Each structure stands twice: as C-alpha cells, then as structure tokens.
Amino acid sequence: MEELTPQLLIVDDEIDQCTLIERLLREEGFITRVAYDGETALRSIRTHPPDLVLLDVNMPGMDGMMVLKTAKKEHSELPIIIITGFADIAGAVKAIHSGAQDYLAKPLDHEELLRVVRQSLIRQKLKRQQGGKSPDVCESHYLNKMMGPSEAVKQLISNLMLVAQSDFTVVLLGETGSGKDLIARAIHDSSPRSQGPFVPVDCGAIPETLIESELFGHDKGAFTDAVNRKPGKFELAQKGTLFLDEISNMPLSSQAKLLRALQEKRICRVGGTKPLSINVRLVVASNQDLRMLADSGLFRRDLFFRLNEFTINIPPLRGRREDIPYLAKLFLEATNKELEKNVQGFTESAMEALLHYNWPGNVRQLRSVIRRAVLLADEMVTEELLEIMSGETPGLPFIPKAAGAQWLDMGLKEIVRSGIQSIEREVITQVLKHAGGNKAKAARILRIDYKTVHNKVKEYGIQSGRGDNHDR
C-alpha cells in the first residue's frame, strides 16, 4: 500500500508568514492547509485532522496556547510545533510542558523548520507502527545497568526503543567516550534484525586509500595486494546492522560512493563489475555536529540529509552527574573481581571529586580513573588516588596537572573541544550569576535562546540558584 503524503496545518495570523512557510513545505512535497485564527484552526483539526500542526503563539482572539490545550485535549497524539518570537522563548518552554512537541523561534531558519517537521513526522509514524504509543522505558533494559539510572539515560533508551523497530538510518551524536558504540549495539539488539550480524567500522582508523575496499570489498587483482577476493563490510552486514563510527572522518570521495550505495541499495566491489544488492540497516556516529560540518563543506550535504532520518543525542557524563556514583561503584566492583581485591568503596571527598570533575573523556575516562584507583587502593578509594585534580593549568583550564593525566590519551580535537566546553561552562556560570539565576535574562545577555541556556545548564550541571518559575 502506497504511503500517503503528510498533511500539515499552518496556523498564523500573519498572511506573509503563512505564505512563506506554505511555499517552503510544498516544495518539499508536503500537503498544506492554512488557518489565520485559532477558531478556524480548531474547526480544521476536527473536520480534517492533519498529520502535524505549525502553530503561532501570538494571535488575536484565541491565542496559540488555547488552541494547543484544546487540540491536545481532543487529539492527544497530534504533534504540534509552536512558533514564537525570540522574546517569548520562556512561553514556548511552557508550551512544551502543555503538550507541544517542539518550538521554533522567529525569524524562522528554513533548514531548522524542515528538520523539526521531518523528525516530528518520523516520530509520529513510529508511534503508529507501535500501536499509537511510545514504547515504555524498560527498567530492566541492559543499558540501564550499563549506563545508570538517570532520567537522561531513560530518555535515551526511550528514543532508542522507539526507532529500533524501524529500518530508519540513525545518527548518533556524542562526545568521545560517551557510549556511541554501546547505543548502536543496543539499537541492533532491540531491532527485528537482531538475529543478523552487527558489523562495526571505525572510519577514523582506516587509511583513506583502503576505506572503499573495507566497505565494498574488492575482487582479486583489483590492486597490488588484492591476491584474493574479499567481501566488504556491507556484504558482511547483510540482513543485519552496519555501524559506521566517526563517519565525519570519511573522505568526501568515499562519501559520494556511500551515498550512491544507499540510494541504489547496491554496491560494486573495487575492481568488480557485477553489482550486489544490499539489505542493511545503517547506524552512524560522530563526535562532531554533522550539520555544521555539512554547512562548512567538510561533509556532503546530500549525504547528511540522506543519513539524518532519526538523530539521537547522547548526553556527556557531566550532563548526567547522578549516574557517576552508580558507574563508579560498577567499575569498582568489576575491577575488584578482576584483581581479586576487596576495596570497599569511596571516601566522601573522593566521591565529591568525582561528582565535580568535568570528565572530558566521559565514561571511558571515568572507568580508567576508577581502575587505576582500585589498583592502588587498600580498603577505600581516596581522593589522592584519583588521577583528577581541581587545580588547572593557566590558559588550559580543562587540563589537570596530575602526572600521566588522562588528556595525554586524547587527540588535539578532543582537547580543544574540552577547552571550549570548559570556557563555555564558565561564561554561562558567570552570566547566570550576573542575571541572578534568571535563565531568560541570561539568554538575552548571551543573545541565544532560552532552550539553549536551559540545556547547557543541565548539561554542565550548573547551579543557577533559582528555579524555572523565576525565569521570566
């Protein structure tokens, strides 16, 4: 049965704005309807329910919030995206709590509008495929046991389980050491392809001259060392999942061939002439924002849009600090077993140090730090045994002074990224202090939207000193 084209309802009292959005969406192949006031919008939703609503907040008469509440009461599963002015970002956050799926700030960024619309429609389609409900977060899911009990991990598992049952290509974005390979494996294990192979490929570890041979295979005699025919990773992953880690490291020439393979669902071995059909689910990962790379010409835009069917952002460890005690205990017990020791736990000062450290290397670094500390400990892990320090090197505030520090194992990109994050955290902390803990005021000072400030405060574990109810 042929899939129906999504129908979108645009609700805005500004005619020019409606015309602009309608033209943009129609060019992308969507069917659109327009309502210029709240009452008309509700009648349209009741008589011809759309697949998605783009709803302006500030309208005369019945405003967007009233339309939102009424529509969600009558059609609870209807995805509604709020459109708001920059000055009313705090109101948009309230709309999210009232049932809106996302919000967009004026002036609208066209690519961001299309991204949010596509992601919302994908999520809605997956919900319908699973009986109209989002999958419940399974408390016994092995990721809970491996990553921790935080709400961030539960949300991560919820998104994972939502997309796993589909064949959508998934983009995993997260810092080095945050667990992208673990999430990719969990998507495969939770999918209908779980009985098929899971084939990981580290795109950053393969020389540029060999990456096409690794992905697509080669025939005998294709090049000097090709003494035998060799199947590529696509062939090895047939009826399973191919995981391309750090795809941002893939050369542009290879990206073009990857795009062609995905579009045609066929590959051709290097040196071969016979095309081979492929049946593979693709999961890719990057520690860099692929959209930014695409905008700067460092990643193919057409490949980015082909891959970006569903994105999962993996929070860094500092963004889910409540998992640190759980993970520290987990690593301690595993190391005790490995070394046949009986280290009892952590002193109070040691745990405080773990909780307040920024963890540029994320969970991977935490595991390394705990293993070393357990090796050196007698009964308890003390702060002195942890290879992290609060003291910071002038000019490089994110690099600890400890001998043999973890940053020595990091590449330049990760060190620089950690430095930027450290500076960003300090700037947001100081501006929040200046704004008396008011995130909306801090957003205006920094010239960014409220949602970004809110997310950064949560990610870096910044204590703003005031609750969201004061953010006006």
NORRA-V565747 format. One line per field, one symbol per residue. psi: psi as a letter, one per 30 degrees, with the letter a starting at -180 (. if undefined). A space follows every 50 residues. Layout:
# NORRA-V565747
psi: ???
This chain:
# NORRA-V565747
psi: kkkkkkkkkkjkfjeeeeeeeeeeeefgglkklkkgleeeeeeeeeeikl fkkjkkejklbjleeeeeeeeeeeiffjkkkkkllefheeeeeeeefgfk ellkkkkkkeeeeeeeeeeeeeeeeeeefhggkkkkjjfgkfeeffflgl eeeeeeeeeefefefagkkkkkkllkgfgeeeeeeeeefglfgfflkjjk kjfffkkeffeeeeeflllkgeaegiflkkkleeefgkgbkkjjkhfffk leeeeeeeeeeeefhllklkflfjkkkkikkkkllkgljeeeeeeggfkk eeeefeehekkjkjkleffhfffeeeeeeeeeeeeeeefhlhkeakleee eeeefflfifgbeeeeeeeeeeeeefldeljleffkhkkfkkkkfiffjl fkkglfffglleeeeeeeeeeeeeeeeeeeeeeegggjeeeeeeefhlle eeeeeeeeefhkjffllfffi.
